[in-house]
Amino acid sequence: MSSPQKRLGQFEFIAMTAMMFATIAFSIDAMLPALPQISAELTPDDVNRAQLIITSFVLGMGIGTFVSGPLSDTFGRRPIIMLGGAFYILGAGLAWAANSLELLLAARVLQGLGAAGPRVVALAVVRDLYSGREMARLVSFVMMIFTLLPAIAPSLGAVIIAFTGWRGIFVAFVLFSLMSIGWFMVRQPETLPLERRRKLTLRTLYDGAREVFSHRLVVLAILVQTLIFGTLFMVISSIQPIFDISFGKTDSFPLWFGFIAIISGSASFLNAKLVGRLGMRFLIKTTLTVEVIVAAAMLVLITTGLMPTWAAFPAFILWAITLFGMMGLTVGNLNALAMEPLGHIAGMAASVIGAVATVLSVIIAAPVGLAFNGTALPLAVGVFVAVALARGLMEFIPEN
């Protein structure tokens, strides 16, 4: 797709966009080692409530996603990226000072609101410059680099906690945001020229949302993405308690999580290599089919007790790798499918798609995290239902 704007070199553009996306992963994964300390300090009577620190951030991000795209369609990409960074930093500062779980959760919602700017607008910038399978290929490379941060985020969080306590993590969030937003503002030209901007009125918002939902393909892609995101947040909400309580591996959790992230990150590289030859729909369907089979097997083994004790931990690790790997083989493709007919309202489309998928995924995932009972059974049930529904919906997405 041609653009009147000067492009960065593709290597720098991918790295910069990956860092913008990584704000989300860093804000979630670096918190995981802090959950035991936070629960002991702020919610000792119900330690499961500490998991809401994850889903509250995601909820705020989903709500912020509704407005950041339309605002970027009106005022341009760069101002909204900067505004989102300001809200993110404010939320991190309030979280650092919070003296109750309720205040911390409110600050995390605000932090999520700010994080929506870099997440949504960066995707709109990609759509301004690329389309179709080329967009899917580039997003796959972005996702591949983006997975490197989750690999080290829990270990980094654990180191910060060791020296500063859990509050020091929020200082790290501020520094990371300053670096990523600064890079974008210094190096990336505006990609939305004045003549392509849309006037921001209730009518234009309504018309844009109506157009997004008028495409059957887009609606189905949003629903599938919702279920996949729901699966991801189920895993992220449950994985630290499972390591801690189910397997007694609290101290080694950051290393195991890094191992899972690095191995599963290869899925994005694989998708980038295969999507041009096999197509987006084929890869999504095949991946979901595999996940349905694996989730069903895990559910049977857990409920029947047929899995030997020595095999339970290796089996969980392998299952987690496939679940995180599913993201690299599906999300970039689903975004490209959904955005393809909506290039003329890329910011609005990115907002609606991201917001609906994110908010609904939190509604799906939060009960699974709160249902943790010392075993992986609630997670296995939730994952199986979500991936089975997603695979079924893919049958209704047209091939062309």
C-alpha positions as CSV (number, residue, x, y, z in Angstrom):
1,M,0.0,0.0,0.0
2,S,1.5,3.3,-1.0
3,S,1.7,6.2,1.3
4,P,2.7,9.8,0.8
5,Q,4.5,9.7,4.1
6,K,8.2,8.8,4.4
7,R,8.7,5.3,5.9
8,L,11.3,4.2,8.4
9,G,13.5,1.3,7.5
10,Q,11.5,-1.8,8.0
11,F,13.9,-3.2,10.7
12,E,13.6,-0.1,12.8
13,F,9.8,0.2,12.2
14,I,9.3,-3.4,13.3
15,A,11.5,-3.0,16.4
16,M,9.8,0.3,17.4
17,T,6.3,-1.1,16.9
18,A,7.2,-4.2,18.8
19,M,8.3,-2.0,21.8
20,M,5.0,-0.1,21.6
21,F,3.1,-3.4,21.7
22,A,5.4,-4.7,24.5
23,T,4.1,-2.0,26.8
24,I,1.1,-4.3,27.3
25,A,3.1,-7.5,27.9
26,F,5.5,-5.8,30.3
27,S,2.7,-4.2,32.3
28,I,1.1,-7.6,32.8
29,D,3.9,-10.1,33.0
30,A,6.3,-8.2,35.2
31,M,3.4,-8.1,37.8
32,L,3.1,-11.9,38.1
33,P,6.0,-12.4,40.6
34,A,4.5,-9.6,42.7
35,L,1.1,-11.3,43.2
36,P,2.1,-13.2,46.4
37,Q,3.5,-10.1,48.0
38,I,0.6,-7.9,47.0
39,S,-2.0,-10.5,48.2
40,A,-0.2,-10.8,51.5
41,E,0.0,-7.1,52.0
42,L,-3.3,-5.8,50.6
43,T,-5.7,-8.8,50.5
44,P,-4.6,-11.5,52.9
45,D,-8.1,-12.8,53.6
46,D,-8.7,-13.7,49.9
47,V,-5.4,-14.2,48.0
48,N,-7.2,-15.0,44.7
49,R,-8.3,-11.3,44.5
50,A,-4.7,-10.3,43.7
51,Q,-5.3,-11.8,40.2
52,L,-7.6,-8.8,39.5
53,I,-4.5,-6.7,39.2
54,I,-4.0,-8.4,35.8
55,T,-7.6,-8.2,34.6
56,S,-8.2,-4.7,35.9
57,F,-5.4,-3.4,33.7
58,V,-6.8,-5.3,30.7
59,L,-10.3,-3.9,31.4
60,G,-8.9,-0.4,31.4
61,M,-7.0,-1.1,28.2
62,G,-10.2,-2.4,26.5
63,I,-12.2,0.7,27.6
64,G,-9.4,3.1,26.4
65,T,-9.3,1.2,23.1
66,F,-12.8,2.5,22.2
67,V,-11.6,6.1,22.1
68,S,-8.0,6.1,21.2
69,G,-8.5,5.0,17.6
70,P,-11.2,7.5,16.7
71,L,-9.2,10.3,18.3
72,S,-6.2,9.3,16.2
73,D,-8.4,9.4,13.1
74,T,-9.2,13.0,13.9
75,F,-6.1,14.5,15.5
76,G,-3.4,12.2,13.9
77,R,-1.5,9.2,15.3
78,R,1.3,11.0,17.1
79,P,-0.7,13.2,19.5
80,I,-2.8,10.2,20.7
81,I,0.3,8.1,21.3
82,M,1.7,10.9,23.5
83,L,-1.6,11.4,25.4
84,G,-1.8,7.6,26.1
85,G,1.7,7.6,27.4
86,A,0.8,10.4,29.8
87,F,-2.2,8.5,31.2
88,Y,-0.1,5.4,31.5
89,I,2.6,7.1,33.5
90,L,0.0,8.8,35.8
91,G,-1.6,5.4,36.4
92,A,1.7,3.8,37.3
93,G,2.5,6.6,39.7
94,L,-0.9,6.2,41.5
95,A,-0.4,2.4,41.7
96,W,3.0,3.0,43.3
97,A,1.4,5.1,46.0
98,A,-1.7,2.9,46.5
99,N,-2.3,1.6,50.1
100,S,-5.3,-0.6,49.4
101,L,-6.2,-3.2,46.8
102,E,-9.1,-1.1,45.7
103,L,-6.9,1.9,45.0
104,L,-4.3,-0.3,43.3
105,L,-7.0,-1.8,41.0
106,A,-8.3,1.7,40.1
107,A,-4.8,2.8,39.3
108,R,-4.3,-0.2,37.1
109,V,-7.5,0.6,35.2
110,L,-6.1,4.1,34.5
111,Q,-2.8,2.6,33.5
112,G,-4.6,0.3,31.1
113,L,-6.6,3.3,29.7
114,G,-3.2,4.9,28.8
115,A,-1.7,1.8,27.4
116,A,-4.5,1.6,24.9
117,G,-3.1,4.5,23.0
118,P,0.2,2.9,22.0
119,R,-1.5,-0.5,21.4
120,V,-4.3,0.7,19.1
121,V,-2.6,3.6,17.3
122,A,0.5,1.5,16.6
123,L,-1.7,-1.0,14.8
124,A,-3.4,1.9,12.9
125,V,0.0,3.1,11.8
126,V,0.8,-0.3,10.5
127,R,-2.4,-0.3,8.6
128,D,-1.7,3.2,7.2
129,L,1.5,1.8,5.6
130,Y,0.7,-1.9,4.9
131,S,-2.3,-4.1,4.0
132,G,-3.3,-7.8,3.5
133,R,-0.8,-10.6,3.8
134,E,2.1,-8.0,3.9
135,M,0.5,-6.5,7.0
136,A,0.0,-10.0,8.5
137,R,3.7,-10.8,7.8
138,L,4.9,-7.6,9.4
139,V,2.7,-8.0,12.4
140,S,4.0,-11.5,12.8
141,F,7.6,-10.2,13.0
142,V,6.4,-7.5,15.5
143,M,4.8,-10.3,17.6
144,M,8.0,-12.4,17.4
145,I,10.1,-9.6,18.8
146,F,7.4,-8.6,21.2
147,T,7.5,-12.1,22.8
148,L,11.1,-11.6,23.9
149,L,10.0,-9.1,26.6
150,P,7.5,-11.5,28.2
151,A,10.3,-14.0,28.3
152,I,12.3,-11.8,30.7
153,A,9.6,-9.6,32.3
154,P,8.8,-12.0,35.2
155,S,12.6,-12.4,35.9
156,L,13.0,-8.6,35.7
157,G,10.0,-8.1,38.0
158,A,11.5,-10.6,40.5
159,V,14.8,-8.7,40.5
160,I,13.1,-5.4,41.0
161,I,11.0,-6.8,43.8
162,A,14.1,-8.2,45.5
163,F,15.7,-4.8,45.7
164,T,12.7,-2.4,45.9
165,G,9.6,-4.4,46.8
166,W,6.6,-4.7,44.5
167,R,6.1,-0.9,44.2
168,G,9.4,-0.6,42.3
169,I,7.8,-2.3,39.4
170,F,5.7,0.8,38.7
171,V,8.8,2.9,38.5
172,A,10.1,0.6,35.8
173,F,6.8,1.0,34.0
174,V,7.3,4.7,33.9
175,L,10.9,4.4,32.5
176,F,9.8,1.9,29.9
177,S,7.0,4.2,28.7
178,L,9.3,7.2,28.4
179,M,11.7,5.2,26.3
180,S,9.1,3.7,23.9
181,I,7.0,6.9,23.5
182,G,10.2,8.9,23.1
183,W,11.4,6.7,20.3
184,F,8.2,6.9,18.4
185,M,7.9,10.7,18.8
186,V,11.5,11.3,17.6
187,R,11.6,8.9,14.7
188,Q,8.2,8.1,13.3
189,P,6.6,10.7,11.0
190,E,2.8,11.2,11.1
191,T,1.2,8.6,8.9
192,L,-2.3,10.1,8.6
193,P,-2.3,13.2,6.4
194,L,-4.8,16.0,7.0
195,E,-6.9,15.1,4.0
196,R,-7.6,11.6,5.4
197,R,-8.6,12.7,8.8
198,R,-12.2,12.3,10.0
199,K,-14.2,14.9,11.9
200,L,-14.9,13.7,15.4
201,T,-18.7,13.8,16.1
202,L,-21.2,11.4,17.6
203,R,-22.4,10.8,14.1
204,T,-19.0,9.9,12.7
205,L,-18.4,7.6,15.7
206,Y,-21.8,5.9,15.2
207,D,-21.3,5.6,11.4
208,G,-17.8,4.2,11.9
209,A,-18.9,1.6,14.4
210,R,-21.9,0.7,12.3
211,E,-19.6,0.1,9.3
212,V,-17.3,-2.1,11.3
213,F,-20.2,-4.3,12.4
214,S,-21.8,-4.3,9.0
215,H,-19.1,-6.7,7.7
216,R,-19.8,-10.3,8.6
217,L,-16.1,-11.2,8.2
218,V,-15.2,-8.5,10.7
219,V,-17.7,-9.5,13.3
220,L,-16.7,-13.1,13.2
221,A,-13.0,-12.2,13.4
222,I,-13.8,-10.1,16.5
223,L,-15.6,-13.0,18.1
224,V,-12.8,-15.5,17.4
225,Q,-10.2,-13.0,18.6
226,T,-12.3,-12.4,21.8
227,L,-12.2,-16.1,22.6
228,I,-8.5,-16.4,21.9
229,F,-7.7,-13.3,24.1
230,G,-10.0,-14.8,26.7
231,T,-7.8,-18.0,26.7
232,L,-4.6,-15.9,27.0
233,F,-5.9,-14.0,30.0
234,M,-7.2,-17.2,31.6
235,V,-3.7,-18.6,31.4
236,I,-1.9,-15.4,32.6
237,S,-4.3,-15.0,35.6
238,S,-3.9,-18.6,36.6
239,I,-0.3,-19.5,35.8
240,Q,1.5,-18.0,38.8
241,P,-0.9,-19.6,41.4
242,I,-0.6,-22.9,39.5
243,F,3.2,-22.8,39.7
244,D,3.0,-21.7,43.3
245,I,0.3,-23.9,44.8
246,S,-0.1,-26.8,42.4
247,F,3.6,-27.5,41.7
248,G,5.4,-25.6,44.5
249,K,7.7,-23.8,42.1
250,T,7.3,-20.2,43.2
251,D,11.1,-19.4,43.1
252,S,11.6,-20.9,39.6
253,F,8.4,-19.4,38.1
254,P,10.1,-16.5,36.3
255,L,12.6,-18.8,34.7
256,W,10.0,-21.3,33.6
257,F,7.7,-18.5,32.3
258,G,10.7,-17.1,30.3
259,F,11.3,-20.6,28.8
260,I,7.6,-20.9,27.8
261,A,7.6,-17.4,26.2
262,I,10.8,-18.0,24.2
263,I,9.7,-21.3,22.8
264,S,6.1,-20.1,22.0
265,G,7.5,-17.0,20.5
266,S,8.8,-19.0,17.5
267,A,5.1,-19.4,16.5
268,S,5.1,-15.7,15.2
269,F,8.2,-16.4,13.2
270,L,6.6,-19.5,11.8
271,N,3.5,-17.6,10.9
272,A,5.5,-14.9,9.1
273,K,7.1,-17.6,7.0
274,L,3.9,-19.6,6.2
275,V,1.1,-17.0,5.9
276,G,2.1,-15.9,2.4
277,R,1.9,-19.5,1.1
278,L,-0.9,-21.1,3.2
279,G,-3.1,-18.1,3.9
280,M,-4.5,-16.6,7.1
281,R,-7.6,-18.7,7.4
282,F,-5.9,-22.0,7.0
283,L,-3.3,-21.2,9.8
284,I,-6.0,-20.0,12.2
285,K,-8.2,-23.1,11.6
286,T,-5.3,-25.5,11.9
287,T,-4.0,-23.9,15.1
288,L,-7.4,-23.9,16.8
289,T,-8.0,-27.5,15.8
290,V,-4.8,-28.5,17.5
291,E,-5.7,-26.5,20.6
292,V,-9.1,-28.1,20.9
293,I,-7.5,-31.6,20.8
294,V,-4.8,-30.7,23.3
295,A,-7.2,-29.0,25.7
296,A,-9.6,-32.0,25.6
297,A,-6.7,-34.3,26.4
298,M,-5.6,-32.2,29.3
299,L,-9.2,-32.0,30.6
300,V,-9.5,-35.8,30.5
301,L,-6.2,-36.4,32.1
302,I,-6.9,-34.0,35.0
303,T,-10.4,-35.1,35.7
304,T,-9.7,-38.9,35.5
305,G,-6.4,-38.8,37.4
306,L,-4.8,-40.9,34.6
307,M,-1.8,-38.6,34.4
308,P,1.1,-39.8,36.5
309,T,2.3,-37.4,39.1
310,W,5.7,-37.1,37.6
311,A,4.2,-36.1,34.2
312,A,1.9,-33.4,35.5
313,F,4.4,-30.5,35.5
314,P,6.0,-31.3,32.1
315,A,2.6,-31.7,30.6
316,F,1.5,-28.3,31.9
317,I,4.6,-26.7,30.5
318,L,4.0,-28.2,27.1
319,W,0.4,-27.1,27.2
320,A,1.3,-23.6,28.2
321,I,3.7,-23.4,25.3
322,T,1.0,-24.3,22.8
323,L,-1.5,-21.8,24.3
324,F,1.0,-18.9,24.1
325,G,2.1,-20.1,20.7
326,M,-1.5,-20.0,19.5
327,M,-1.3,-16.2,19.8
328,G,1.5,-15.9,17.2
329,L,-0.4,-18.1,14.7
330,T,-3.8,-16.4,15.0
331,V,-3.9,-12.8,16.4
332,G,-1.9,-11.1,13.6
333,N,-3.9,-13.0,11.0
334,L,-7.3,-12.2,12.6
335,N,-6.3,-8.5,12.8
336,A,-5.3,-8.4,9.2
337,L,-8.5,-10.2,8.2
338,A,-10.7,-7.8,10.2
339,M,-8.8,-4.6,9.1
340,E,-8.6,-5.5,5.4
341,P,-12.0,-3.9,4.4
342,L,-11.6,-1.0,6.8
343,G,-8.4,0.8,5.7
344,H,-10.2,4.1,5.2
345,I,-11.2,4.1,8.9
346,A,-8.2,2.3,10.3
347,G,-8.1,4.1,13.7
348,M,-11.8,3.5,14.3
349,A,-11.6,-0.1,13.2
350,A,-8.6,-0.8,15.3
351,S,-10.4,0.7,18.3
352,V,-13.7,-1.1,17.9
353,I,-12.0,-4.5,17.1
354,G,-9.5,-4.2,20.0
355,A,-12.0,-2.8,22.5
356,V,-14.7,-5.4,22.0
357,A,-12.3,-8.3,21.9
358,T,-10.5,-7.1,25.0
359,V,-13.4,-6.1,27.2
360,L,-15.3,-9.3,26.4
361,S,-12.2,-11.4,26.9
362,V,-11.8,-10.0,30.5
363,I,-15.5,-11.0,31.2
364,I,-14.6,-14.5,30.0
365,A,-11.2,-14.8,31.8
366,A,-11.8,-13.2,35.2
367,P,-14.2,-15.9,36.6
368,V,-11.7,-18.6,35.5
369,G,-8.9,-16.9,37.5
370,L,-11.1,-16.4,40.5
371,A,-12.2,-20.1,40.4
372,F,-8.7,-21.3,41.0
373,N,-8.9,-24.2,43.5
374,G,-5.3,-25.3,43.7
375,T,-5.4,-27.3,40.5
376,A,-5.4,-26.6,36.7
377,L,-9.0,-27.9,36.3
378,P,-10.8,-24.5,36.1
379,L,-8.2,-23.4,33.5
380,A,-8.6,-26.6,31.5
381,V,-12.4,-26.2,31.4
382,G,-12.3,-22.6,30.4
383,V,-9.7,-23.1,27.7
384,F,-11.5,-26.1,26.1
385,V,-14.8,-24.2,25.9
386,A,-13.1,-21.0,24.5
387,V,-11.0,-22.7,21.8
388,A,-13.8,-25.1,20.8
389,L,-16.2,-22.1,20.2
390,A,-13.5,-20.2,18.3
391,R,-12.8,-23.1,16.0
392,G,-16.5,-23.5,15.4
393,L,-16.9,-19.8,14.5
394,M,-14.1,-20.1,12.0
395,E,-16.3,-22.3,9.8
396,F,-18.5,-19.3,9.2
397,I,-15.7,-17.0,8.0
398,P,-15.8,-16.9,4.2
399,E,-12.7,-18.0,2.3
400,N,-12.5,-14.9,0.2
